[in-house]
Amino acid sequence: MKERRSIRAFTQEPVPDDAIQMILEAGRWCQSASNKQPWRFIVVKDAELIKKLCKAATYGNFIDKASVVIAIVANKKTAPKWYIYDTSMVSHQMCLMAWALGIGTCWIGAMDRDKAGTLLGLSSHEFLTTILPLGYPASIPPPTSRKKLDEIISYK
Ligand SMILES: Cc1cc2nc3c(=O)[nH]c(=O)nc-3n(C[C@H](O)[C@H](O)[C@H](O)COP(=O)(O)O)c2cc1C
């Protein structure tokens, strides 16, 4: 967990299907409130669609260098109170599995969700939690800073 970084530069080496499968499995096995599993995942390999998604991202102009993007889609009807929590955990679980396989990801949160949702064919009861570009890191950045434990912990 301490080694993981958000990766924003990828090599051209394709991500093998068995690795994608393991990342999807990590998402599938995520916990969720009342085990509702209010999610589905869209694996995007179409380079043209990835380019269009890249344009919909606010801080994601590197997405088009990824050979695969996984969209994590929440079902608002299935878990109206919990869908963001549940699918955020899916995303992190996928990020950690990818990292364990030597594959970089970056959570894309800032995007035009209407545009990206239309590109992906989402329904009105669905929410696009994130799109995760996947690829082998072209470079691994140094760690970003973290608050010190004594700044964020109290005991009662
Ligand atoms: C909810 C969320 C939304 C994020 N949105 C973006 C984004 O739109 N674009 C981006 O480049 N990084 C995004 N990030 C990545 C963060 O910037 C990154 O996790 C943070 O700077 C810490 O760096 P690290 O992941 O390398 O530890 C997002 C991360 C989270 C958890």
The ligand as an SDF file (V2000), in Angstrom:
LIG
                    3D

 31 33  0  0  0  0  0  0  0  0999 V2000
  -11.5760   10.2650   -5.4570 C   0  0  0  0  0  0  0  0  0  0  0  0
  -10.2910   10.5110   -6.2250 C   0  0  0  0  0  0  0  0  0  0  0  0
  -10.3410   11.2680   -7.3800 C   0  0  0  0  0  0  0  0  0  0  0  0
   -9.1620   11.4900   -8.1210 C   0  0  0  0  0  0  0  0  0  0  0  0
   -9.2370   12.1640   -9.3190 N   0  0  0  0  0  0  0  0  0  0  0  0
   -8.1310   12.2970  -10.0770 C   0  0  0  0  0  0  0  0  0  0  0  0
   -8.2140   12.8870  -11.3760 C   0  0  0  0  0  0  0  0  0  0  0  0
   -9.2830   13.2820  -11.8510 O   0  0  0  0  0  0  0  0  0  0  0  0
   -7.0750   12.9890  -12.1040 N   0  0  0  0  0  0  0  0  0  0  0  0
   -5.8600   12.5450  -11.6250 C   0  0  0  0  0  0  0  0  0  0  0  0
   -4.8480   12.6720  -12.3360 O   0  0  0  0  0  0  0  0  0  0  0  0
   -5.7470   11.9770  -10.3870 N   0  0  0  0  0  0  0  0  0  0  0  0
   -6.8530   11.8340   -9.6190 C   0  0  0  0  0  0  0  0  0  0  0  0
   -6.7680   11.2000   -8.3980 N   0  0  0  0  0  0  0  0  0  0  0  0
   -5.4530   10.7230   -7.8840 C   0  0  0  0  0  0  0  0  0  0  0  0
   -4.9280   11.5840   -6.7350 C   0  0  0  0  0  0  0  0  0  0  0  0
   -4.4920   12.8150   -7.2260 O   0  0  0  0  0  0  0  0  0  0  0  0
   -3.7990   10.8150   -6.0170 C   0  0  0  0  0  0  0  0  0  0  0  0
   -4.3070    9.6150   -5.4710 O   0  0  0  0  0  0  0  0  0  0  0  0
   -3.1700   11.6370   -4.8770 C   0  0  0  0  0  0  0  0  0  0  0  0
   -2.5320   12.7790   -5.3850 O   0  0  0  0  0  0  0  0  0  0  0  0
   -2.1720   10.8140   -4.0600 C   0  0  0  0  0  0  0  0  0  0  0  0
   -1.1420   10.2910   -4.9140 O   0  0  0  0  0  0  0  0  0  0  0  0
   -0.8730    8.7290   -4.9850 P   0  0  0  0  0  0  0  0  0  0  0  0
   -2.1100    8.0510   -5.4990 O   0  0  0  0  0  0  0  0  0  0  0  0
    0.2780    8.5760   -5.9640 O   0  0  0  0  0  0  0  0  0  0  0  0
   -0.5330    8.2370   -3.6210 O   0  0  0  0  0  0  0  0  0  0  0  0
   -7.9260   10.9660   -7.6540 C   0  0  0  0  0  0  0  0  0  0  0  0
   -7.8960   10.1820   -6.4920 C   0  0  0  0  0  0  0  0  0  0  0  0
   -9.0640    9.9480   -5.7900 C   0  0  0  0  0  0  0  0  0  0  0  0
   -9.0240    9.0510   -4.5720 C   0  0  0  0  0  0  0  0  0  0  0  0
  1  2  1  0
  2  3  1  0
  2 30  2  0
  3  4  2  0
  4  5  1  0
  4 28  1  0
  5  6  2  0
  6  7  1  0
  6 13  1  0
  7  8  2  0
  7  9  1  0
  9 10  1  0
 10 11  2  0
 10 12  1  0
 12 13  2  0
 13 14  1  0
 14 15  1  0
 14 28  1  0
 15 16  1  0
 16 17  1  0
 16 18  1  0
 18 19  1  0
 18 20  1  0
 20 21  1  0
 20 22  1  0
 22 23  1  0
 23 24  1  0
 24 25  2  0
 24 26  1  0
 24 27  1  0
 28 29  2  0
 29 30  1  0
 30 31  1  0
M  END
$$$$
